[in-house]
Amino acid sequence: MLLCYKNQSTILLVVSNMEHYNYNHNKLGVLDVSIRPNTRSIRAYVKVDGIHLHIPNRRFLKNGIEFIDSKQDQLLNMLERVKSRQKANITKEEEFELQNIAKETFPKRVKELAIQYGFKYADVSIRKMKSRWGSCSLKGNIHLSSYLAALPTACIDYVILHELCHTRHMNHGPLFWREVEKVCPDYKNTRKIMRQHKWNG
């Protein structure tokens, strides 16, 4: 589920300058914090691996944590529901939410990773695919499953990078996996995590 908080008063706070980093919350555990310059507001996503917080830049961390604190009980309940439904049939409402999250975040993330690693692609589309997480056409069109939005950030990035690597190697040969390892050195462990996430229906 997507929660949105639009109070954007400036807070001067020095934190890590990494794009992704962890924040230890005293009751919610480790929060996955992402700096998203294209995001205009503070947003919290609930996934099976925990709470994900998106902020426009480093100065908004304090606002983001205050928002998380104000929604603490609601987020805990949502997290329990998400975990309990990890391998269960998902509702139409949940499918709609995943679709919205995917459409909003995936194209931007593909662009960011493509620029970072020097990939070129044609377009990005979001589809309700349950048999695969993503695909790449001969023309460089990348298709991503909306169900991917329920997975941890590392898994999402891996799938995107996997498909971007197909823009250079349209197979799963040694050269392809060598390319994957360059941009995602820990891809084998990430693939193990992904096998634990299954959506039925």
PyRosetta script that sets phi, psi and omega in degrees:
from pyrosetta import init, pose_from_sequence

init()
pose = pose_from_sequence("MLLCYKNQSTILLVVSNMEHYNYNHNKLGVLDVSIRPNTRSIRAYVKVDGIHLHIPNRRFLKNGIEFIDSKQDQLLNMLERVKSRQKANITKEEEFELQNIAKETFPKRVKELAIQYGFKYADVSIRKMKSRWGSCSLKGNIHLSSYLAALPTACIDYVILHELCHTRHMNHGPLFWREVEKVCPDYKNTRKIMRQHKWNG")
pose.set_psi(1, 145.1)
pose.set_omega(1, -177.7)
pose.set_phi(2, -101.9)
pose.set_psi(2, 127.0)
pose.set_omega(2, 174.2)
pose.set_phi(3, -115.1)
pose.set_psi(3, 142.2)
pose.set_omega(3, -175.5)
pose.set_phi(4, -130.3)
pose.set_psi(4, 134.6)
pose.set_omega(4, 178.9)
pose.set_phi(5, -129.1)
pose.set_psi(5, 122.0)
pose.set_omega(5, -168.3)
pose.set_phi(6, -108.3)
pose.set_psi(6, 13.5)
pose.set_omega(6, 176.7)
pose.set_phi(7, -80.6)
pose.set_psi(7, 114.1)
pose.set_omega(7, -172.6)
pose.set_phi(8, -118.0)
pose.set_psi(8, 38.9)
pose.set_omega(8, 175.7)
pose.set_phi(9, -64.7)
pose.set_psi(9, 145.2)
pose.set_omega(9, -174.4)
pose.set_phi(10, -75.5)
pose.set_psi(10, 129.6)
pose.set_omega(10, 176.7)
pose.set_phi(11, -124.1)
pose.set_psi(11, 121.8)
pose.set_omega(11, 178.3)
pose.set_phi(12, -85.6)
pose.set_psi(12, 110.9)
pose.set_omega(12, -177.3)
pose.set_phi(13, -149.1)
pose.set_psi(13, 122.2)
pose.set_omega(13, -177.6)
pose.set_phi(14, -89.5)
pose.set_psi(14, 120.0)
pose.set_omega(14, 177.3)
pose.set_phi(15, -135.0)
pose.set_psi(15, -174.8)
pose.set_omega(15, -179.4)
pose.set_phi(16, -58.8)
pose.set_psi(16, 142.8)
pose.set_omega(16, 179.7)
pose.set_phi(17, -95.0)
pose.set_psi(17, 13.2)
pose.set_omega(17, 177.4)
pose.set_phi(18, -73.1)
pose.set_psi(18, 154.2)
pose.set_omega(18, 179.0)
pose.set_phi(19, -69.0)
pose.set_psi(19, -37.3)
pose.set_omega(19, 175.6)
pose.set_phi(20, -125.4)
pose.set_psi(20, 134.1)
pose.set_omega(20, 173.8)
pose.set_phi(21, -154.4)
pose.set_psi(21, 167.9)
pose.set_omega(21, -176.0)
pose.set_phi(22, -103.3)
pose.set_psi(22, 144.1)
pose.set_omega(22, 175.0)
pose.set_phi(23, -125.6)
pose.set_psi(23, 123.1)
pose.set_omega(23, -178.3)
pose.set_phi(24, -83.6)
pose.set_psi(24, 107.0)
pose.set_omega(24, 177.8)
pose.set_phi(25, -89.3)
pose.set_psi(25, 139.1)
pose.set_omega(25, -173.2)
pose.set_phi(26, -66.2)
pose.set_psi(26, -22.2)
pose.set_omega(26, -179.4)
pose.set_phi(27, -121.7)
pose.set_psi(27, -28.2)
pose.set_omega(27, -177.2)
pose.set_phi(28, -95.2)
pose.set_psi(28, -2.8)
pose.set_omega(28, -179.5)
pose.set_phi(29, 82.6)
pose.set_psi(29, -153.1)
pose.set_omega(29, -176.6)
pose.set_phi(30, -79.8)
pose.set_psi(30, 123.2)
pose.set_omega(30, 175.6)
pose.set_phi(31, -93.9)
pose.set_psi(31, 135.4)
pose.set_omega(31, 174.2)
pose.set_phi(32, -88.4)
pose.set_psi(32, 108.3)
pose.set_omega(32, -176.5)
pose.set_phi(33, -101.0)
pose.set_psi(33, 128.9)
pose.set_omega(33, 178.9)
pose.set_phi(34, -122.2)
pose.set_psi(34, 133.7)
pose.set_omega(34, 173.7)
pose.set_phi(35, -90.9)
pose.set_psi(35, 116.1)
pose.set_omega(35, -178.1)
pose.set_phi(36, -121.7)
pose.set_psi(36, 96.2)
pose.set_omega(36, -177.7)
pose.set_phi(37, -56.1)
pose.set_psi(37, -29.2)
pose.set_omega(37, -178.5)
pose.set_phi(38, -81.8)
pose.set_psi(38, -5.8)
pose.set_omega(38, 178.6)
pose.set_phi(39, -84.8)
pose.set_psi(39, 128.0)
pose.set_omega(39, -176.7)
pose.set_phi(40, -92.0)
pose.set_psi(40, -9.2)
pose.set_omega(40, -177.8)
pose.set_phi(41, -142.3)
pose.set_psi(41, 169.8)
pose.set_omega(41, 177.9)
pose.set_phi(42, -84.3)
pose.set_psi(42, 130.8)
pose.set_omega(42, -176.0)
pose.set_phi(43, -134.6)
pose.set_psi(43, 144.1)
pose.set_omega(43, 177.9)
pose.set_phi(44, -122.9)
pose.set_psi(44, 132.2)
pose.set_omega(44, 178.0)
pose.set_phi(45, -117.3)
pose.set_psi(45, 140.0)
pose.set_omega(45, 176.7)
pose.set_phi(46, -105.2)
pose.set_psi(46, 120.8)
pose.set_omega(46, 178.6)
pose.set_phi(47, -128.1)
pose.set_psi(47, 173.6)
pose.set_omega(47, -175.5)
pose.set_phi(48, -64.3)
pose.set_psi(48, -24.4)
pose.set_omega(48, -178.5)
pose.set_phi(49, -92.2)
pose.set_psi(49, -1.9)
pose.set_omega(49, 178.7)
pose.set_phi(50, 136.4)
pose.set_psi(50, -162.5)
pose.set_omega(50, -177.7)
pose.set_phi(51, -93.9)
pose.set_psi(51, 132.6)
pose.set_omega(51, 177.3)
pose.set_phi(52, -112.7)
pose.set_psi(52, 127.5)
pose.set_omega(52, -177.9)
pose.set_phi(53, -114.7)
pose.set_psi(53, 124.0)
pose.set_omega(53, 177.4)
pose.set_phi(54, -108.3)
pose.set_psi(54, 127.9)
pose.set_omega(54, 179.4)
pose.set_phi(55, -130.2)
pose.set_psi(55, 150.2)
pose.set_omega(55, -177.8)
pose.set_phi(56, -63.4)
pose.set_psi(56, -39.0)
pose.set_omega(56, 178.2)
pose.set_phi(57, -159.9)
pose.set_psi(57, 178.6)
pose.set_omega(57, -173.0)
pose.set_phi(58, -61.4)
pose.set_psi(58, -28.8)
pose.set_omega(58, -176.5)
pose.set_phi(59, -67.5)
pose.set_psi(59, -15.4)
pose.set_omega(59, -175.1)
pose.set_phi(60, -94.7)
pose.set_psi(60, 5.9)
pose.set_omega(60, -177.6)
pose.set_phi(61, -61.3)
pose.set_psi(61, -44.1)
pose.set_omega(61, -178.6)
pose.set_phi(62, -60.7)
pose.set_psi(62, -44.3)
pose.set_omega(62, 176.7)
pose.set_phi(63, -59.4)
pose.set_psi(63, -42.7)
pose.set_omega(63, -178.1)
pose.set_phi(64, -62.9)
pose.set_psi(64, -44.3)
pose.set_omega(64, 179.7)
pose.set_phi(65, -66.2)
pose.set_psi(65, -38.3)
pose.set_omega(65, 177.4)
pose.set_phi(66, -62.7)
pose.set_psi(66, -38.8)
pose.set_omega(66, 177.5)
pose.set_phi(67, -64.8)
pose.set_psi(67, -44.7)
pose.set_omega(67, 178.0)
pose.set_phi(68, -59.0)
pose.set_psi(68, -44.1)
pose.set_omega(68, 179.5)
pose.set_phi(69, -60.6)
pose.set_psi(69, -40.1)
pose.set_omega(69, -177.3)
pose.set_phi(70, -69.6)
pose.set_psi(70, -21.8)
pose.set_omega(70, -178.4)
pose.set_phi(71, -112.1)
pose.set_psi(71, 19.6)
pose.set_omega(71, -170.8)
pose.set_phi(72, -55.9)
pose.set_psi(72, -51.7)
pose.set_omega(72, -178.7)
pose.set_phi(73, -63.0)
pose.set_psi(73, -41.6)
pose.set_omega(73, 179.7)
pose.set_phi(74, -63.8)
pose.set_psi(74, -42.3)
pose.set_omega(74, -179.6)
pose.set_phi(75, -66.3)
pose.set_psi(75, -39.2)
pose.set_omega(75, 177.8)
pose.set_phi(76, -61.9)
pose.set_psi(76, -43.5)
pose.set_omega(76, 178.5)
pose.set_phi(77, -64.4)
pose.set_psi(77, -41.7)
pose.set_omega(77, 179.4)
pose.set_phi(78, -64.6)
pose.set_psi(78, -39.9)
pose.set_omega(78, -179.3)
pose.set_phi(79, -63.6)
pose.set_psi(79, -41.2)
pose.set_omega(79, 178.4)
pose.set_phi(80, -64.4)
pose.set_psi(80, -40.9)
pose.set_omega(80, 179.3)
pose.set_phi(81, -64.8)
pose.set_psi(81, -42.6)
pose.set_omega(81, -179.3)
pose.set_phi(82, -63.4)
pose.set_psi(82, -43.5)
pose.set_omega(82, -179.3)
pose.set_phi(83, -65.3)
pose.set_psi(83, -39.9)
pose.set_omega(83, -178.9)
pose.set_phi(84, -68.4)
pose.set_psi(84, -24.3)
pose.set_omega(84, -178.6)
pose.set_phi(85, -100.9)
pose.set_psi(85, 9.8)
pose.set_omega(85, -175.0)
pose.set_phi(86, -53.7)
pose.set_psi(86, -42.1)
pose.set_omega(86, -178.2)
pose.set_phi(87, -112.8)
pose.set_psi(87, 16.0)
pose.set_omega(87, -180.0)
pose.set_phi(88, -100.3)
pose.set_psi(88, 170.1)
pose.set_omega(88, 175.2)
pose.set_phi(89, -65.5)
pose.set_psi(89, 138.3)
pose.set_omega(89, -179.9)
pose.set_phi(90, -99.7)
pose.set_psi(90, 151.8)
pose.set_omega(90, -177.0)
pose.set_phi(91, -81.6)
pose.set_psi(91, 167.0)
pose.set_omega(91, 176.6)
pose.set_phi(92, -62.6)
pose.set_psi(92, -36.4)
pose.set_omega(92, 179.1)
pose.set_phi(93, -63.9)
pose.set_psi(93, -42.3)
pose.set_omega(93, 178.9)
pose.set_phi(94, -66.6)
pose.set_psi(94, -38.9)
pose.set_omega(94, 176.5)
pose.set_phi(95, -60.6)
pose.set_psi(95, -42.0)
pose.set_omega(95, 179.7)
pose.set_phi(96, -63.4)
pose.set_psi(96, -41.4)
pose.set_omega(96, 179.6)
pose.set_phi(97, -64.7)
pose.set_psi(97, -44.8)
pose.set_omega(97, 178.8)
pose.set_phi(98, -62.1)
pose.set_psi(98, -40.6)
pose.set_omega(98, 178.8)
pose.set_phi(99, -60.6)
pose.set_psi(99, -44.0)
pose.set_omega(99, -179.9)
pose.set_phi(100, -65.1)
pose.set_psi(100, -43.9)
pose.set_omega(100, 179.0)
pose.set_phi(101, -62.1)
pose.set_psi(101, -45.1)
pose.set_omega(101, -178.9)
pose.set_phi(102, -62.3)
pose.set_psi(102, -45.6)
pose.set_omega(102, -179.0)
pose.set_phi(103, -64.5)
pose.set_psi(103, -32.6)
pose.set_omega(103, -177.4)
pose.set_phi(104, -78.7)
pose.set_psi(104, -37.1)
pose.set_omega(104, -170.9)
pose.set_phi(105, -105.1)
pose.set_psi(105, -33.4)
pose.set_omega(105, -172.4)
pose.set_phi(106, -64.7)
pose.set_psi(106, -48.9)
pose.set_omega(106, -179.8)
pose.set_phi(107, -57.2)
pose.set_psi(107, -39.4)
pose.set_omega(107, 178.5)
pose.set_phi(108, -65.1)
pose.set_psi(108, -41.1)
pose.set_omega(108, -178.2)
pose.set_phi(109, -69.2)
pose.set_psi(109, -38.5)
pose.set_omega(109, 176.1)
pose.set_phi(110, -59.1)
pose.set_psi(110, -44.9)
pose.set_omega(110, 179.8)
pose.set_phi(111, -61.8)
pose.set_psi(111, -43.9)
pose.set_omega(111, -179.7)
pose.set_phi(112, -61.2)
pose.set_psi(112, -47.3)
pose.set_omega(112, -178.0)
pose.set_phi(113, -70.5)
pose.set_psi(113, -35.5)
pose.set_omega(113, 178.0)
pose.set_phi(114, -63.2)
pose.set_psi(114, -42.8)
pose.set_omega(114, 178.1)
pose.set_phi(115, -66.2)
pose.set_psi(115, -43.4)
pose.set_omega(115, -177.3)
pose.set_phi(116, -60.9)
pose.set_psi(116, -39.3)
pose.set_omega(116, -175.1)
pose.set_phi(117, -109.2)
pose.set_psi(117, 5.6)
pose.set_omega(117, 174.2)
pose.set_phi(118, 76.4)
pose.set_psi(118, 29.5)
pose.set_omega(118, 177.3)
pose.set_phi(119, -89.7)
pose.set_psi(119, 155.0)
pose.set_omega(119, 174.0)
pose.set_phi(120, -124.5)
pose.set_psi(120, 135.4)
pose.set_omega(120, 179.7)
pose.set_phi(121, -141.5)
pose.set_psi(121, 166.9)
pose.set_omega(121, -177.1)
pose.set_phi(122, -90.5)
pose.set_psi(122, -55.6)
pose.set_omega(122, -174.6)
pose.set_phi(123, -156.6)
pose.set_psi(123, 166.5)
pose.set_omega(123, 177.9)
pose.set_phi(124, -127.0)
pose.set_psi(124, 133.5)
pose.set_omega(124, 175.6)
pose.set_phi(125, -132.7)
pose.set_psi(125, 151.6)
pose.set_omega(125, 179.7)
pose.set_phi(126, -109.6)
pose.set_psi(126, 129.4)
pose.set_omega(126, -179.2)
pose.set_phi(127, -131.6)
pose.set_psi(127, 156.4)
pose.set_omega(127, 177.1)
pose.set_phi(128, -86.7)
pose.set_psi(128, 75.4)
pose.set_omega(128, -178.7)
pose.set_phi(129, -102.1)
pose.set_psi(129, 126.1)
pose.set_omega(129, 177.6)
pose.set_phi(130, -104.9)
pose.set_psi(130, -17.3)
pose.set_omega(130, -177.8)
pose.set_phi(131, -86.8)
pose.set_psi(131, -17.8)
pose.set_omega(131, 178.5)
pose.set_phi(132, -151.2)
pose.set_psi(132, 155.6)
pose.set_omega(132, -179.4)
pose.set_phi(133, -84.2)
pose.set_psi(133, -27.5)
pose.set_omega(133, -178.7)
pose.set_phi(134, -169.1)
pose.set_psi(134, 170.6)
pose.set_omega(134, 176.8)
pose.set_phi(135, -156.8)
pose.set_psi(135, 163.6)
pose.set_omega(135, 179.4)
pose.set_phi(136, -138.7)
pose.set_psi(136, 128.1)
pose.set_omega(136, -178.6)
pose.set_phi(137, -85.3)
pose.set_psi(137, 169.1)
pose.set_omega(137, 178.3)
pose.set_phi(138, -61.7)
pose.set_psi(138, -26.1)
pose.set_omega(138, -179.9)
pose.set_phi(139, -86.1)
pose.set_psi(139, 1.1)
pose.set_omega(139, 178.5)
pose.set_phi(140, 86.6)
pose.set_psi(140, 17.5)
pose.set_omega(140, 176.1)
pose.set_phi(141, -85.7)
pose.set_psi(141, 124.4)
pose.set_omega(141, -177.4)
pose.set_phi(142, -101.2)
pose.set_psi(142, 128.4)
pose.set_omega(142, 178.3)
pose.set_phi(143, -114.6)
pose.set_psi(143, 128.7)
pose.set_omega(143, -179.0)
pose.set_phi(144, -121.5)
pose.set_psi(144, 141.7)
pose.set_omega(144, 179.0)
pose.set_phi(145, -75.0)
pose.set_psi(145, 136.9)
pose.set_omega(145, 177.7)
pose.set_phi(146, -65.7)
pose.set_psi(146, -25.6)
pose.set_omega(146, 179.4)
pose.set_phi(147, -68.2)
pose.set_psi(147, -17.5)
pose.set_omega(147, 177.2)
pose.set_phi(148, -61.5)
pose.set_psi(148, -24.0)
pose.set_omega(148, -178.5)
pose.set_phi(149, -64.2)
pose.set_psi(149, -17.8)
pose.set_omega(149, -179.7)
pose.set_phi(150, -84.9)
pose.set_psi(150, -8.3)
pose.set_omega(150, -176.1)
pose.set_phi(151, -90.0)
pose.set_psi(151, 163.3)
pose.set_omega(151, 176.3)
pose.set_phi(152, -59.9)
pose.set_psi(152, 157.0)
pose.set_omega(152, -178.0)
pose.set_phi(153, -56.8)
pose.set_psi(153, -41.0)
pose.set_omega(153, -179.0)
pose.set_phi(154, -60.8)
pose.set_psi(154, -37.0)
pose.set_omega(154, 179.2)
pose.set_phi(155, -69.9)
pose.set_psi(155, -40.5)
pose.set_omega(155, 178.0)
pose.set_phi(156, -61.4)
pose.set_psi(156, -47.3)
pose.set_omega(156, 179.8)
pose.set_phi(157, -62.4)
pose.set_psi(157, -38.6)
pose.set_omega(157, 179.1)
pose.set_phi(158, -61.9)
pose.set_psi(158, -47.0)
pose.set_omega(158, -179.2)
pose.set_phi(159, -61.4)
pose.set_psi(159, -43.0)
pose.set_omega(159, 178.8)
pose.set_phi(160, -62.1)
pose.set_psi(160, -46.8)
pose.set_omega(160, 179.5)
pose.set_phi(161, -65.3)
pose.set_psi(161, -37.1)
pose.set_omega(161, 176.6)
pose.set_phi(162, -57.1)
pose.set_psi(162, -47.9)
pose.set_omega(162, -179.4)
pose.set_phi(163, -70.6)
pose.set_psi(163, -34.9)
pose.set_omega(163, 176.3)
pose.set_phi(164, -64.4)
pose.set_psi(164, -35.3)
pose.set_omega(164, 177.2)
pose.set_phi(165, -64.5)
pose.set_psi(165, -28.0)
pose.set_omega(165, 177.2)
pose.set_phi(166, -69.7)
pose.set_psi(166, -15.6)
pose.set_omega(166, 175.3)
pose.set_phi(167, -71.2)
pose.set_psi(167, -15.6)
pose.set_omega(167, 177.1)
pose.set_phi(168, -107.2)
pose.set_psi(168, -30.4)
pose.set_omega(168, -179.1)
pose.set_phi(169, -138.1)
pose.set_psi(169, 106.4)
pose.set_omega(169, -177.2)
pose.set_phi(170, -86.6)
pose.set_psi(170, 51.1)
pose.set_omega(170, 177.7)
pose.set_phi(171, -161.9)
pose.set_psi(171, -176.4)
pose.set_omega(171, 176.7)
pose.set_phi(172, -117.7)
pose.set_psi(172, 40.1)
pose.set_omega(172, 178.5)
pose.set_phi(173, -80.1)
pose.set_psi(173, -179.0)
pose.set_omega(173, -178.2)
pose.set_phi(174, -57.0)
pose.set_psi(174, -39.6)
pose.set_omega(174, -179.5)
pose.set_phi(175, -65.0)
pose.set_psi(175, -36.8)
pose.set_omega(175, 178.6)
pose.set_phi(176, -63.5)
pose.set_psi(176, -50.0)
pose.set_omega(176, -177.4)
pose.set_phi(177, -68.0)
pose.set_psi(177, -27.4)
pose.set_omega(177, 174.4)
pose.set_phi(178, -66.6)
pose.set_psi(178, -39.3)
pose.set_omega(178, 177.7)
pose.set_phi(179, -65.3)
pose.set_psi(179, -42.7)
pose.set_omega(179, 178.7)
pose.set_phi(180, -60.4)
pose.set_psi(180, -43.2)
pose.set_omega(180, -178.1)
pose.set_phi(181, -65.4)
pose.set_psi(181, -30.0)
pose.set_omega(181, 178.2)
pose.set_phi(182, -64.7)
pose.set_psi(182, -42.6)
pose.set_omega(182, -174.7)
pose.set_phi(183, -94.6)
pose.set_psi(183, -16.9)
pose.set_omega(183, -178.8)
pose.set_phi(184, -143.5)
pose.set_psi(184, 75.3)
pose.set_omega(184, -174.1)
pose.set_phi(185, -57.1)
pose.set_psi(185, -29.7)
pose.set_omega(185, -176.5)
pose.set_phi(186, -98.4)
pose.set_psi(186, 26.1)
pose.set_omega(186, -171.9)
pose.set_phi(187, -62.8)
pose.set_psi(187, -30.2)
pose.set_omega(187, -178.5)
pose.set_phi(188, -65.2)
pose.set_psi(188, -43.1)
pose.set_omega(188, 177.1)
pose.set_phi(189, -67.1)
pose.set_psi(189, -37.0)
pose.set_omega(189, 178.8)
pose.set_phi(190, -63.6)
pose.set_psi(190, -39.8)
pose.set_omega(190, 178.6)
pose.set_phi(191, -63.4)
pose.set_psi(191, -35.0)
pose.set_omega(191, 177.4)
pose.set_phi(192, -64.8)
pose.set_psi(192, -41.1)
pose.set_omega(192, 178.4)
pose.set_phi(193, -63.0)
pose.set_psi(193, -41.1)
pose.set_omega(193, -176.9)
pose.set_phi(194, -65.1)
pose.set_psi(194, -29.3)
pose.set_omega(194, 179.9)
pose.set_phi(195, -66.9)
pose.set_psi(195, -17.9)
pose.set_omega(195, 179.8)
pose.set_phi(196, -82.7)
pose.set_psi(196, -11.1)
pose.set_omega(196, -176.4)
pose.set_phi(197, -106.5)
pose.set_psi(197, 110.8)
pose.set_omega(197, -179.8)
pose.set_phi(198, -131.0)
pose.set_psi(198, 137.9)
pose.set_omega(198, 177.3)
pose.set_phi(199, -115.2)
pose.set_psi(199, 126.6)
pose.set_omega(199, -179.7)
pose.set_phi(200, -104.1)
pose.set_psi(200, 167.2)
pose.set_omega(200, 175.5)
pose.set_phi(201, 133.1)
pose.dump_pdb("model.pdb")
